[in-house]
Amino acid sequence: MFLHNILNEARKDIVKAVRDYQDWLGGVHAFFDQLPWRLDLEASGVPQDWLRAHRESMEAVNPDAGTRWIMTLEEYEILFPETAECRRALSDEQRKIRERLTDIQFSILNSATRDRTVRSYSEISNAVQDQLALMEDVRVYIQNKTLSSITGNTVPMRKPPDPKVPRIVAGANGQLEIVTGEELAARAAKT
């Protein structure tokens, strides 16, 4: 019973951190996704307050919300060692997303590069959406790992219909890994 309590507390902490991160990603996506619309408004003669947009972007890209999940997963790695490699890969992707968002944030203030850079958000939009979905995979995995032994039930892991979309699966070595459906099909064909 003691172990179930520990696992349940870990589950609650991890799920909260993952949900907070997903909320953060959703907010970041919503903010940056509307910037091209603001450019179009400005081009049609409706003035835009780009200094205010820059301040809003600084609030949207709050560093704490974007990294708390990393520390929480790391803290419970003793209970879920199979998450280590996956956490590192997701953390690397978070860093890349953050760097691109920072570039866009500062370009908002520069009228010479604003249009080109702001419109480049569409290039990382898929990465943000993939990160959202991969974090859902982490959440479902942790829920299944901690609660299935108690309830006997599991939630199916996500299987995107598009084989190019990444997902998290347990690898042959037991570590969670990020793969595409194409990679899984290629592995299956080899065996």
Beta strands, then each sheet from edge to edge (+ up, - down):
strand 1: 166-170
strand 2: 176-180
sheet 1: 1+ 2-
end
